[in-house]
Amino acid sequence: DAEITQSPRHKITETGRQVTLACHQTWNHNNMFWYRQDLGHGLRLIHYSYGVQDTNKGEVSDGYSVSRSNTEDLPLTLESAASSQTSVYFCASSEFSGRSTDTQYFGPGTRLTVL
Amino acid sequence: AQKVTQAQTEISVVEKEDVTLDCVYETRDTTYYLFWYKQPPSGELVFLIRGNSFDEQNEISGRYSWNFQKSTSSFNFTITASQVVDSAVYFCALSDGNSGYALNFGKGTSLLVTP
């Protein structure tokens, strides 16, 4: 069955280190998204991509980067991890056709702790 | 500016009661989409229902139903005959052209269903 996976599921790192969170989907979806979930804030958009070589900044993109070299993967990189980036990170994917949008389906999440 | 408001932070009901979760949204687009997602204690995000701005229908899917009213910018969600397994955080989300059709989430409503 097609699915969307995230790895690692849990990560502990130190302030200042570079961290990359992986997201892989097998639905062949054009769109991929990264969100973070924090208490009191709900889920907020970090970056998104409409296809290979396309990336866009979301509401809380500072300190994060993404690259899209193929349809299946959208890795999220924290260039220099900060304690404020301790959060649960969700990846999602969806189809996209013209101005319409399909439902986003979410990965299981990655819990990141920055000490 | 917050685009999705879920005024109910926590709701507690007894099993078999009906429960309605409120969602008020804000958008200037004429084409937009509204979603409800469920996040059980295990943490994953599960898609439940979807509404479209061009198809303002109130529908029923099993024990779930929704009331989409553009005149009041509301997209309320009802669970009929609630069950303990319905205990979760429920998120309402808006997708419109202003955010590249990414999801703008409300802060969630925590539903507790007790036996």
gemmi code that builds the backbone of each chain (N, CA, C; Angstrom):
import gemmi

chains = {
    "A": [
        ("ASP", (0.836, -1.186, 0.000), (0.000, 0.000, 0.000), (0.877, 1.245, 0.000)),
        ("ALA", (0.391, 2.266, -0.706), (1.105, 3.533, -0.696), (1.053, 4.136, 0.700)),
        ("GLU", (2.100, 4.906, 1.022), (2.159, 5.458, 2.366), (3.126, 6.640, 2.399)),
        ("ILE", (3.147, 7.264, 3.563), (4.102, 8.334, 3.812), (4.814, 8.025, 5.120)),
        ("THR", (6.126, 8.047, 5.083), (6.917, 7.678, 6.257), (7.847, 8.815, 6.636)),
        ("GLN", (8.186, 8.843, 7.919), (9.119, 9.839, 8.438), (10.183, 9.121, 9.273)),
        ("SER", (11.406, 9.635, 9.170), (12.469, 9.077, 10.006), (13.467, 10.170, 10.374)),
        ("PRO", (14.048, 10.086, 11.581), (13.690, 9.126, 12.622), (12.366, 9.487, 13.265)),
        ("ARG", (11.814, 8.627, 14.089), (10.585, 8.946, 14.800), (10.874, 9.784, 16.037)),
        ("HIS", (12.039, 9.595, 16.594), (12.470, 10.379, 17.756), (13.935, 10.761, 17.553)),
        ("LYS", (14.267, 12.001, 17.951), (15.639, 12.476, 17.785), (15.957, 13.438, 18.910)),
        ("ILE", (17.100, 13.222, 19.523), (17.613, 14.166, 20.507), (18.930, 14.697, 19.965)),
        ("THR", (19.070, 16.012, 19.950), (20.285, 16.609, 19.439), (20.698, 17.763, 20.338)),
        ("GLU", (21.851, 18.332, 20.029), (22.358, 19.440, 20.828), (22.258, 20.747, 20.055)),
        ("THR", (22.149, 21.807, 20.778), (22.110, 23.147, 20.180), (23.288, 23.362, 19.249)),
        ("GLY", (23.000, 23.886, 18.070), (24.036, 24.200, 17.111), (24.304, 23.120, 16.075)),
        ("ARG", (23.840, 21.937, 16.308), (24.069, 20.843, 15.360), (23.106, 20.940, 14.178)),
        ("GLN", (23.532, 20.434, 13.040), (22.655, 20.323, 11.875), (21.883, 19.009, 11.970)),
        ("VAL", (20.593, 19.100, 11.704), (19.732, 17.921, 11.794), (18.892, 17.831, 10.526)),
        ("THR", (18.739, 16.631, 9.995), (17.883, 16.425, 8.839), (16.823, 15.392, 9.164)),
        ("LEU", (15.579, 15.771, 8.927), (14.440, 14.876, 9.113), (13.970, 14.410, 7.741)),
        ("ALA", (13.765, 13.116, 7.613), (13.389, 12.566, 6.309), (11.884, 12.379, 6.202)),
        ("CYS", (11.398, 12.568, 4.978), (9.996, 12.312, 4.644), (9.957, 11.644, 3.284)),
        ("HIS", (9.268, 10.516, 3.204), (9.212, 9.739, 1.969), (7.781, 9.290, 1.726)),
        ("GLN", (7.253, 9.558, 0.514), (5.894, 9.113, 0.190), (5.904, 8.310, -1.098)),
        ("THR", (5.030, 7.332, -1.132), (4.976, 6.433, -2.289), (3.677, 6.590, -3.062)),
        ("TRP", (2.965, 7.700, -2.829), (1.735, 7.958, -3.575), (1.980, 8.669, -4.906)),
        ("ASN", (3.219, 9.074, -5.135), (3.546, 9.854, -6.317), (2.812, 11.209, -6.305)),
        ("HIS", (2.608, 11.743, -5.118), (1.962, 13.044, -4.980), (2.883, 14.168, -5.404)),
        ("ASN", (2.299, 15.203, -6.012), (3.091, 16.355, -6.417), (3.482, 17.216, -5.222)),
        ("ASN", (2.523, 17.428, -4.313), (2.729, 18.356, -3.202), (3.243, 17.665, -1.959)),
        ("MET", (4.190, 18.328, -1.290), (4.649, 17.860, 0.013), (4.804, 19.049, 0.944)),
        ("PHE", (4.546, 18.816, 2.219), (4.497, 19.891, 3.213), (5.204, 19.453, 4.492)),
        ("TRP", (5.771, 20.418, 5.193), (6.287, 20.201, 6.530), (5.587, 21.157, 7.490)),
        ("TYR", (5.106, 20.587, 8.608), (4.480, 21.358, 9.674), (5.179, 21.033, 10.993)),
        ("ARG", (5.096, 21.964, 11.928), (5.512, 21.670, 13.286), (4.321, 21.850, 14.224)),
        ("GLN", (4.282, 21.044, 15.264), (3.178, 21.103, 16.211), (3.709, 21.408, 17.596)),
        ("ASP", (3.205, 22.481, 18.165), (3.606, 22.912, 19.496), (2.365, 23.198, 20.331)),
        ("LEU", (2.457, 22.922, 21.620), (1.335, 23.215, 22.513), (0.985, 24.698, 22.439)),
        ("GLY", (-0.279, 24.980, 22.305), (-0.741, 26.361, 22.262), (-0.705, 26.991, 20.892)),
        ("HIS", (-0.070, 26.308, 19.933), (0.033, 26.865, 18.578), (-0.610, 25.981, 17.522)),
        ("GLY", (-0.989, 24.799, 17.860), (-1.510, 23.897, 16.842), (-0.413, 23.522, 15.868)),
        ("LEU", (-0.762, 23.320, 14.617), (0.217, 22.989, 13.579), (0.477, 24.215, 12.719)),
        ("ARG", (1.747, 24.457, 12.449), (2.136, 25.602, 11.640), (3.021, 25.153, 10.492)),
        ("LEU", (2.838, 25.796, 9.343), (3.522, 25.409, 8.115), (4.955, 25.926, 8.110)),
        ("ILE", (5.901, 25.034, 7.784), (7.309, 25.410, 7.731), (7.732, 25.664, 6.282)),
        ("HIS", (7.635, 24.650, 5.443), (7.957, 24.744, 4.018), (7.008, 23.845, 3.249)),
        ("TYR", (6.909, 24.115, 1.929), (6.141, 23.229, 1.086), (6.707, 23.206, -0.325)),
        ("SER", (6.322, 22.182, -1.071), (6.845, 21.989, -2.422), (5.734, 21.474, -3.329)),
        ("TYR", (5.663, 22.058, -4.526), (4.664, 21.621, -5.497), (5.219, 20.601, -6.484)),
        ("GLY", (6.499, 20.349, -6.425), (7.086, 19.392, -7.341), (8.601, 19.458, -7.284)),
        ("VAL", (9.240, 18.648, -8.098), (10.698, 18.574, -8.100), (11.292, 19.947, -8.395)),
        ("GLN", (12.279, 20.316, -7.612), (13.008, 21.583, -7.717), (12.187, 22.793, -7.250)),
        ("ASP", (10.984, 22.578, -6.774), (10.155, 23.677, -6.271), (10.096, 23.646, -4.754)),
        ("THR", (10.392, 24.766, -4.103), (10.225, 24.870, -2.654), (9.700, 26.268, -2.320)),
        ("ASN", (8.937, 26.345, -1.241), (8.337, 27.605, -0.816), (8.357, 27.704, 0.698)),
        ("LYS", (8.494, 28.947, 1.186), (8.529, 29.163, 2.623), (7.119, 29.255, 3.187)),
        ("GLY", (6.978, 28.731, 4.381), (5.721, 28.838, 5.083), (5.794, 29.859, 6.196)),
        ("GLU", (4.879, 29.749, 7.118), (4.725, 30.733, 8.206), (5.929, 30.791, 9.134)),
        ("VAL", (6.583, 29.651, 9.389), (7.664, 29.598, 10.373), (8.914, 28.969, 9.770)),
        ("SER", (9.394, 29.520, 8.685), (10.488, 28.910, 7.926), (11.894, 29.259, 8.431)),
        ("ASP", (12.030, 30.269, 9.261), (13.366, 30.689, 9.703), (14.077, 29.552, 10.426)),
        ("GLY", (15.309, 29.272, 9.979), (16.112, 28.226, 10.611), (15.933, 26.852, 9.998)),
        ("TYR", (15.065, 26.768, 8.975), (14.788, 25.502, 8.299), (15.036, 25.642, 6.798)),
        ("SER", (15.381, 24.527, 6.158), (15.481, 24.509, 4.704), (15.004, 23.147, 4.196)),
        ("VAL", (14.569, 23.136, 2.935), (14.161, 21.900, 2.278), (14.709, 21.904, 0.865)),
        ("SER", (14.780, 20.718, 0.288), (15.126, 20.576, -1.121), (14.324, 19.421, -1.688)),
        ("ARG", (13.937, 19.537, -2.940), (13.118, 18.498, -3.573), (13.826, 18.036, -4.853)),
        ("SER", (14.528, 16.929, -4.752), (15.284, 16.410, -5.895), (14.535, 15.290, -6.619)),
        ("ASN", (13.504, 14.761, -5.986), (12.658, 13.765, -6.637), (11.241, 13.892, -6.098)),
        ("THR", (10.323, 13.147, -6.678), (8.920, 13.267, -6.280), (8.676, 12.710, -4.887)),
        ("GLU", (9.400, 11.678, -4.507), (9.068, 10.921, -3.297), (9.549, 11.547, -1.999)),
        ("ASP", (10.582, 12.391, -2.044), (11.230, 12.819, -0.802), (11.274, 14.336, -0.624)),
        ("LEU", (11.069, 14.767, 0.614), (11.250, 16.176, 0.968), (11.915, 16.227, 2.343)),
        ("PRO", (13.248, 16.176, 2.392), (13.942, 16.250, 3.684), (13.918, 17.663, 4.244)),
        ("LEU", (13.772, 17.755, 5.549), (13.768, 19.032, 6.265), (15.061, 19.137, 7.055)),
        ("THR", (15.800, 20.227, 6.822), (17.070, 20.424, 7.505), (16.999, 21.605, 8.455)),
        ("LEU", (17.438, 21.374, 9.676), (17.647, 22.438, 10.641), (19.125, 22.771, 10.580)),
        ("GLU", (19.447, 23.937, 10.095), (20.840, 24.286, 9.820), (21.677, 24.335, 11.095)),
        ("SER", (21.143, 24.908, 12.142), (21.826, 25.014, 13.436), (20.746, 24.938, 14.501)),
        ("ALA", (20.522, 23.748, 15.011), (19.380, 23.505, 15.882), (19.384, 24.419, 17.106)),
        ("ALA", (18.183, 24.886, 17.439), (17.979, 25.737, 18.608), (16.925, 25.109, 19.505)),
        ("SER", (16.949, 25.445, 20.787), (15.988, 24.852, 21.724), (14.550, 25.188, 21.336)),
        ("SER", (14.372, 26.329, 20.671), (13.033, 26.723, 20.230), (12.494, 25.825, 19.127)),
        ("GLN", (13.345, 24.994, 18.560), (12.928, 24.075, 17.517), (12.557, 22.697, 18.061)),
        ("THR", (12.585, 22.552, 19.360), (12.038, 21.350, 19.984), (10.545, 21.302, 19.691)),
        ("SER", (10.110, 20.227, 19.045), (8.735, 20.188, 18.557), (8.458, 18.800, 17.984)),
        ("VAL", (7.214, 18.612, 17.569), (6.859, 17.433, 16.779), (6.665, 17.895, 15.345)),
        ("TYR", (7.340, 17.222, 14.430), (7.324, 17.615, 13.030), (6.527, 16.599, 12.212)),
        ("PHE", (5.607, 17.149, 11.415), (4.785, 16.316, 10.555), (5.032, 16.660, 9.096)),
        ("CYS", (5.156, 15.618, 8.307), (5.221, 15.743, 6.866), (3.873, 15.338, 6.291)),
        ("ALA", (3.475, 15.959, 5.189), (2.212, 15.621, 4.543), (2.383, 15.686, 3.038)),
        ("SER", (1.487, 15.017, 2.321), (1.522, 15.085, 0.863), (0.106, 15.111, 0.309)),
        ("SER", (-0.021, 15.641, -0.905), (-1.320, 15.691, -1.570), (-1.115, 15.835, -3.058)),
        ("GLU", (-2.167, 15.555, -3.809), (-2.165, 15.832, -5.232), (-2.415, 17.324, -5.430)),
        ("PHE", (-2.242, 17.795, -6.602), (-2.554, 19.190, -6.925), (-2.872, 19.263, -8.406)),
        ("SER", (-3.991, 19.864, -8.722), (-4.332, 20.001, -10.137), (-4.967, 21.358, -10.341)),
        ("GLY", (-4.322, 22.211, -11.084), (-4.853, 23.541, -11.325), (-5.007, 24.310, -10.032)),
        ("ARG", (-6.159, 24.884, -9.810), (-6.391, 25.653, -8.592), (-7.084, 24.826, -7.521)),
        ("SER", (-7.277, 23.570, -7.786), (-7.923, 22.754, -6.754), (-6.860, 22.093, -5.911)),
        ("THR", (-7.268, 21.459, -4.894), (-6.322, 20.759, -4.032), (-6.963, 19.492, -3.503)),
        ("ASP", (-6.171, 18.497, -3.343), (-6.663, 17.260, -2.780), (-6.351, 17.223, -1.287)),
        ("THR", (-6.852, 16.236, -0.639), (-6.662, 16.104, 0.804), (-5.201, 15.816, 1.112)),
        ("GLN", (-4.703, 16.412, 2.186), (-3.356, 16.132, 2.649), (-3.380, 14.943, 3.597)),
        ("TYR", (-2.437, 14.042, 3.377), (-2.277, 12.879, 4.253), (-0.937, 13.004, 4.962)),
        ("PHE", (-0.962, 12.686, 6.244), (0.169, 12.976, 7.107), (0.986, 11.742, 7.451)),
        ("GLY", (2.292, 11.960, 7.609), (3.166, 10.958, 8.161), (2.962, 10.834, 9.661)),
        ("PRO", (3.653, 9.890, 10.297), (3.449, 9.612, 11.726), (4.085, 10.631, 12.651)),
        ("GLY", (4.925, 11.509, 12.122), (5.549, 12.541, 12.942), (6.921, 12.156, 13.452)),
        ("THR", (7.751, 13.189, 13.686), (9.070, 13.031, 14.306), (9.129, 13.943, 15.516)),
        ("ARG", (9.434, 13.361, 16.655), (9.582, 14.171, 17.877), (11.045, 14.548, 18.026)),
        ("LEU", (11.332, 15.839, 17.929), (12.704, 16.338, 18.001), (12.902, 17.115, 19.296)),
        ("THR", (13.945, 16.770, 20.009), (14.325, 17.491, 21.221), (15.705, 18.086, 21.035)),
        ("VAL", (15.821, 19.389, 21.252), (17.107, 20.081, 21.119), (17.551, 20.521, 22.513)),
        ("LEU", (18.654, 19.954, 22.971), (19.142, 20.245, 24.327), (20.208, 21.333, 24.328)),
    ],
    "B": [
        ("ALA", (-2.734, 36.955, 11.180), (-4.101, 36.876, 11.685), (-4.572, 35.417, 11.653)),
        ("GLN", (-5.244, 35.030, 12.713), (-5.712, 33.661, 12.779), (-6.817, 33.445, 11.778)),
        ("LYS", (-6.710, 32.407, 10.977), (-7.673, 32.174, 9.936), (-8.698, 31.136, 10.335)),
        ("VAL", (-8.380, 30.300, 11.319), (-9.287, 29.266, 11.778), (-9.385, 29.336, 13.297)),
        ("THR", (-10.602, 29.449, 13.790), (-10.824, 29.562, 15.225), (-11.658, 28.393, 15.722)),
        ("GLN", (-11.104, 27.693, 16.669), (-11.849, 26.652, 17.365), (-12.001, 27.117, 18.803)),
        ("ALA", (-13.151, 27.667, 19.109), (-13.350, 28.321, 20.405), (-13.384, 27.328, 21.561)),
        ("GLN", (-13.780, 26.113, 21.282), (-13.871, 25.093, 22.327), (-12.495, 24.462, 22.530)),
        ("THR", (-11.925, 24.651, 23.689), (-10.613, 24.075, 23.968), (-10.747, 22.618, 24.370)),
        ("GLU", (-11.700, 22.347, 25.263), (-11.921, 20.989, 25.750), (-13.417, 20.722, 25.853)),
        ("ILE", (-13.795, 19.513, 25.496), (-15.183, 19.072, 25.641), (-15.164, 17.693, 26.276)),
        ("SER", (-16.081, 17.492, 27.211), (-16.213, 16.179, 27.839), (-17.653, 15.726, 27.713)),
        ("VAL", (-17.864, 14.511, 27.211), (-19.205, 13.955, 27.059), (-19.201, 12.522, 27.560)),
        ("VAL", (-20.400, 12.030, 27.781), (-20.578, 10.638, 28.164), (-20.881, 9.840, 26.904)),
        ("GLU", (-20.372, 8.652, 26.862), (-20.569, 7.785, 25.699), (-22.029, 7.776, 25.272)),
        ("LYS", (-22.212, 7.749, 23.954), (-23.504, 7.716, 23.266), (-24.132, 9.096, 23.110)),
        ("GLU", (-23.562, 10.108, 23.734), (-24.053, 11.461, 23.494), (-23.572, 11.947, 22.130)),
        ("ASP", (-24.326, 12.830, 21.521), (-23.872, 13.524, 20.313), (-23.035, 14.729, 20.735)),
        ("VAL", (-22.025, 15.041, 19.938), (-21.164, 16.181, 20.257), (-20.841, 16.946, 18.977)),
        ("THR", (-20.907, 18.257, 19.072), (-20.602, 19.131, 17.933), (-19.380, 19.972, 18.234)),
        ("LEU", (-18.436, 19.942, 17.313), (-17.214, 20.730, 17.423), (-17.334, 21.930, 16.481)),
        ("ASP", (-17.059, 23.102, 17.018), (-17.253, 24.330, 16.249), (-15.967, 24.772, 15.553)),
        ("CYS", (-16.142, 25.349, 14.380), (-15.010, 25.883, 13.621), (-15.488, 27.109, 12.856)),
        ("VAL", (-14.803, 28.225, 13.050), (-15.073, 29.447, 12.302), (-13.822, 29.806, 11.530)),
        ("TYR", (-13.989, 30.143, 10.268), (-12.823, 30.409, 9.420), (-12.907, 31.790, 8.813)),
        ("GLU", (-11.788, 32.227, 8.311), (-11.698, 33.536, 7.663), (-10.877, 33.401, 6.390)),
        ("THR", (-11.429, 33.845, 5.269), (-10.702, 33.850, 4.014), (-11.320, 34.863, 3.070)),
        ("ARG", (-10.498, 35.397, 2.174), (-11.003, 36.301, 1.150), (-11.131, 35.599, -0.198)),
        ("ASP", (-10.643, 34.380, -0.260), (-10.737, 33.627, -1.509), (-12.164, 33.155, -1.746)),
        ("THR", (-12.515, 33.012, -3.009), (-13.827, 32.458, -3.341), (-13.766, 30.941, -3.468)),
        ("THR", (-12.549, 30.426, -3.647), (-12.349, 28.981, -3.707), (-11.504, 28.555, -2.519)),
        ("TYR", (-12.050, 27.730, -1.691), (-11.304, 27.271, -0.525), (-11.870, 25.926, -0.083)),
        ("TYR", (-11.108, 25.278, 0.806), (-11.455, 23.934, 1.255), (-11.311, 23.882, 2.773)),
        ("LEU", (-12.143, 23.105, 3.387), (-12.128, 22.969, 4.841), (-12.043, 21.496, 5.200)),
        ("PHE", (-11.312, 21.208, 6.248), (-11.045, 19.835, 6.635), (-11.209, 19.687, 8.150)),
        ("TRP", (-11.518, 18.469, 8.542), (-11.402, 18.069, 9.941), (-10.445, 16.882, 10.016)),
        ("TYR", (-9.499, 17.006, 10.961), (-8.551, 15.936, 11.235), (-8.684, 15.527, 12.693)),
        ("LYS", (-8.383, 14.277, 12.941), (-8.412, 13.716, 14.294), (-6.995, 13.329, 14.700)),
        ("GLN", (-6.610, 13.677, 15.922), (-5.312, 13.276, 16.445), (-5.538, 12.502, 17.740)),
        ("PRO", (-5.548, 11.181, 17.672), (-5.728, 10.373, 18.880), (-4.493, 10.446, 19.770)),
        ("PRO", (-4.573, 9.893, 20.962), (-3.427, 9.947, 21.886), (-2.146, 9.371, 21.297)),
        ("SER", (-2.243, 8.499, 20.328), (-1.048, 7.923, 19.695), (-0.300, 8.938, 18.832)),
        ("GLY", (-0.937, 10.044, 18.488), (-0.212, 11.151, 17.877), (-0.363, 11.348, 16.387)),
        ("GLU", (-0.851, 10.368, 15.660), (-0.946, 10.554, 14.210), (-2.111, 11.467, 13.865)),
        ("LEU", (-2.075, 12.037, 12.693), (-3.146, 12.913, 12.203), (-3.949, 12.147, 11.169)),
        ("VAL", (-5.241, 12.028, 11.422), (-6.109, 11.224, 10.566), (-7.138, 12.115, 9.899)),
        ("PHE", (-7.187, 12.093, 8.590), (-8.186, 12.861, 7.843), (-9.574, 12.285, 8.098)),
        ("LEU", (-10.546, 13.189, 8.341), (-11.919, 12.751, 8.578), (-12.852, 13.171, 7.450)),
        ("ILE", (-12.997, 14.485, 7.264), (-13.949, 14.983, 6.280), (-13.399, 16.221, 5.589)),
        ("ARG", (-14.043, 16.580, 4.482), (-13.617, 17.717, 3.677), (-14.842, 18.420, 3.126)),
        ("GLY", (-14.781, 19.760, 3.081), (-15.825, 20.562, 2.463), (-15.233, 21.503, 1.441)),
        ("ASN", (-16.012, 21.871, 0.433), (-15.545, 22.751, -0.634), (-16.418, 24.004, -0.683)),
        ("SER", (-15.811, 25.136, -0.981), (-16.555, 26.394, -1.013), (-17.599, 26.428, -2.125)),
        ("PHE", (-17.391, 25.672, -3.173), (-18.298, 25.680, -4.307), (-19.380, 24.610, -4.187)),
        ("ASP", (-19.396, 23.944, -3.053), (-20.352, 22.852, -2.864), (-20.771, 22.839, -1.401)),
        ("GLU", (-21.542, 23.829, -1.010), (-21.897, 24.013, 0.401), (-22.979, 23.005, 0.780)),
        ("GLN", (-22.542, 21.831, 1.111), (-23.487, 20.787, 1.463), (-23.239, 20.303, 2.876)),
        ("ASN", (-24.283, 19.952, 3.527), (-24.194, 19.329, 4.840), (-24.381, 17.837, 4.645)),
        ("GLU", (-23.344, 17.082, 4.992), (-23.366, 15.667, 4.670), (-23.194, 14.806, 5.897)),
        ("ILE", (-23.438, 13.551, 5.688), (-23.284, 12.556, 6.743), (-22.431, 11.420, 6.205)),
        ("SER", (-21.468, 11.006, 7.031), (-20.647, 9.858, 6.691), (-20.538, 8.992, 7.932)),
        ("GLY", (-21.331, 7.957, 7.995), (-21.352, 7.119, 9.189), (-21.828, 7.919, 10.387)),
        ("ARG", (-21.016, 7.960, 11.433), (-21.381, 8.722, 12.638), (-20.962, 10.179, 12.552)),
        ("TYR", (-20.290, 10.544, 11.472), (-19.818, 11.913, 11.307), (-20.769, 12.703, 10.397)),
        ("SER", (-20.987, 13.944, 10.750), (-21.716, 14.853, 9.868), (-21.123, 16.234, 10.021)),
        ("TRP", (-21.355, 17.068, 9.018), (-20.841, 18.429, 9.090), (-21.836, 19.409, 8.546)),
        ("ASN", (-21.744, 20.627, 9.108), (-22.640, 21.723, 8.770), (-21.786, 22.866, 8.259)),
        ("PHE", (-21.794, 23.075, 6.965), (-20.974, 24.093, 6.312), (-21.887, 25.269, 5.973)),
        ("GLN", (-21.647, 26.410, 6.587), (-22.455, 27.591, 6.333), (-21.550, 28.762, 5.976)),
        ("LYS", (-21.537, 29.111, 4.691), (-20.692, 30.214, 4.227), (-21.169, 31.544, 4.793)),
        ("SER", (-22.462, 31.669, 5.042), (-23.003, 32.942, 5.539), (-22.436, 33.312, 6.906)),
        ("THR", (-22.086, 32.305, 7.691), (-21.516, 32.550, 9.024), (-20.059, 32.097, 9.107)),
        ("SER", (-19.486, 31.685, 7.975), (-18.104, 31.202, 7.919), (-17.851, 30.114, 8.961)),
        ("SER", (-18.754, 29.169, 8.999), (-18.614, 28.095, 9.983), (-18.592, 26.728, 9.298)),
        ("PHE", (-17.858, 25.829, 9.894), (-17.721, 24.463, 9.370), (-17.717, 23.534, 10.579)),
        ("ASN", (-18.899, 23.331, 11.142), (-19.023, 22.564, 12.371), (-19.115, 21.076, 12.090)),
        ("PHE", (-18.627, 20.293, 13.028), (-18.481, 18.849, 12.864), (-19.188, 18.142, 14.011)),
        ("THR", (-20.012, 17.168, 13.686), (-20.787, 16.462, 14.710), (-20.468, 14.971, 14.694)),
        ("ILE", (-20.262, 14.445, 15.876), (-20.131, 12.998, 16.042), (-21.406, 12.516, 16.726)),
        ("THR", (-22.073, 11.592, 16.107), (-23.311, 11.038, 16.653), (-22.989, 9.793, 17.460)),
        ("ALA", (-23.682, 9.656, 18.588), (-23.497, 8.471, 19.427), (-22.018, 8.247, 19.719)),
        ("SER", (-21.411, 9.193, 20.400), (-19.963, 9.166, 20.638), (-19.530, 7.882, 21.345)),
        ("GLN", (-18.277, 7.510, 21.073), (-17.679, 6.321, 21.662), (-16.369, 6.708, 22.325)),
        ("VAL", (-15.907, 5.875, 23.240), (-14.660, 6.156, 23.950), (-13.505, 6.336, 22.958)),
        ("VAL", (-13.533, 5.580, 21.875), (-12.457, 5.669, 20.869), (-12.460, 6.995, 20.131)),
        ("ASP", (-13.505, 7.782, 20.302), (-13.539, 9.108, 19.682), (-12.723, 10.124, 20.483)),
        ("SER", (-12.280, 9.745, 21.651), (-11.462, 10.647, 22.473), (-10.179, 10.996, 21.723)),
        ("ALA", (-9.988, 12.278, 21.476), (-8.854, 12.725, 20.657), (-8.876, 14.242, 20.606)),
        ("VAL", (-7.862, 14.806, 19.975), (-7.890, 16.231, 19.645), (-8.333, 16.351, 18.192)),
        ("TYR", (-9.269, 17.238, 17.948), (-9.809, 17.424, 16.612), (-9.408, 18.792, 16.090)),
        ("PHE", (-8.872, 18.788, 14.877), (-8.408, 20.013, 14.260), (-9.251, 20.340, 13.038)),
        ("CYS", (-9.646, 21.595, 12.967), (-10.261, 22.144, 11.762), (-9.161, 22.852, 10.974)),
        ("ALA", (-9.187, 22.749, 9.663), (-8.131, 23.359, 8.849), (-8.719, 23.954, 7.584)),
        ("LEU", (-8.123, 25.061, 7.153), (-8.548, 25.790, 5.957), (-7.431, 25.750, 4.923)),
        ("SER", (-7.800, 25.537, 3.691), (-6.850, 25.579, 2.585), (-7.358, 26.575, 1.551)),
        ("ASP", (-6.572, 27.645, 1.305), (-6.963, 28.615, 0.288), (-5.745, 29.081, -0.486)),
        ("GLY", (-5.956, 29.911, -1.479), (-4.864, 30.311, -2.348), (-3.824, 31.178, -1.670)),
        ("ASN", (-4.181, 31.852, -0.570), (-3.233, 32.729, 0.110), (-2.050, 31.978, 0.683)),
        ("SER", (-2.219, 30.714, 0.980), (-1.135, 29.922, 1.572), (-0.692, 28.830, 0.613)),
        ("GLY", (-0.929, 29.051, -0.678), (-0.525, 28.040, -1.642), (-1.253, 26.734, -1.437)),
        ("TYR", (-2.442, 26.810, -0.864), (-3.254, 25.631, -0.596), (-2.645, 24.706, 0.439)),
        ("ALA", (-1.707, 25.215, 1.233), (-1.299, 24.501, 2.433), (-2.418, 24.661, 3.465)),
        ("LEU", (-2.313, 23.962, 4.557), (-3.362, 23.967, 5.560), (-3.075, 24.980, 6.658)),
        ("ASN", (-4.100, 25.781, 6.983), (-4.063, 26.624, 8.167), (-4.931, 25.952, 9.216)),
        ("PHE", (-4.308, 25.565, 10.313), (-5.009, 24.803, 11.342), (-5.535, 25.698, 12.446)),
        ("GLY", (-6.674, 25.306, 13.010), (-7.076, 25.847, 14.284), (-6.234, 25.218, 15.375)),
        ("LYS", (-6.418, 25.671, 16.609), (-5.593, 25.173, 17.705), (-6.093, 23.870, 18.289)),
        ("GLY", (-7.225, 23.400, 17.800), (-7.702, 22.092, 18.199), (-8.679, 22.114, 19.348)),
        ("THR", (-9.540, 21.101, 19.366), (-10.489, 20.876, 20.468), (-10.238, 19.482, 20.998)),
        ("SER", (-9.981, 19.394, 22.290), (-9.736, 18.106, 22.922), (-11.069, 17.518, 23.376)),
        ("LEU", (-11.404, 16.360, 22.842), (-12.657, 15.687, 23.172), (-12.371, 14.480, 24.047)),
        ("LEU", (-13.037, 14.419, 25.172), (-12.944, 13.270, 26.065), (-14.317, 12.618, 26.146)),
        ("VAL", (-14.375, 11.352, 25.795), (-15.609, 10.584, 25.884), (-15.438, 9.549, 26.986)),
        ("THR", (-16.278, 9.636, 27.988), (-16.166, 8.726, 29.132), (-17.283, 7.689, 29.091)),
        ("PRO", (-16.993, 6.512, 29.608), (-18.017, 5.431, 29.575), (-19.212, 5.770, 30.455)),
    ],
}
model = gemmi.Model(1)
for chain_id, residues in chains.items():
    chain = gemmi.Chain(chain_id)
    for i, (resn, *xyz) in enumerate(residues, 1):
        res = gemmi.Residue()
        res.name, res.seqid = resn, gemmi.SeqId(i, " ")
        for name, pos in zip(("N", "CA", "C"), xyz):
            atom = gemmi.Atom()
            atom.name, atom.element = name, gemmi.Element(name[0])
            atom.pos, atom.b_iso = gemmi.Position(*pos), 0.0
            res.add_atom(atom)
        chain.add_residue(res)
    model.add_chain(chain)
structure = gemmi.Structure()
structure.add_model(model)
structure.setup_entities()
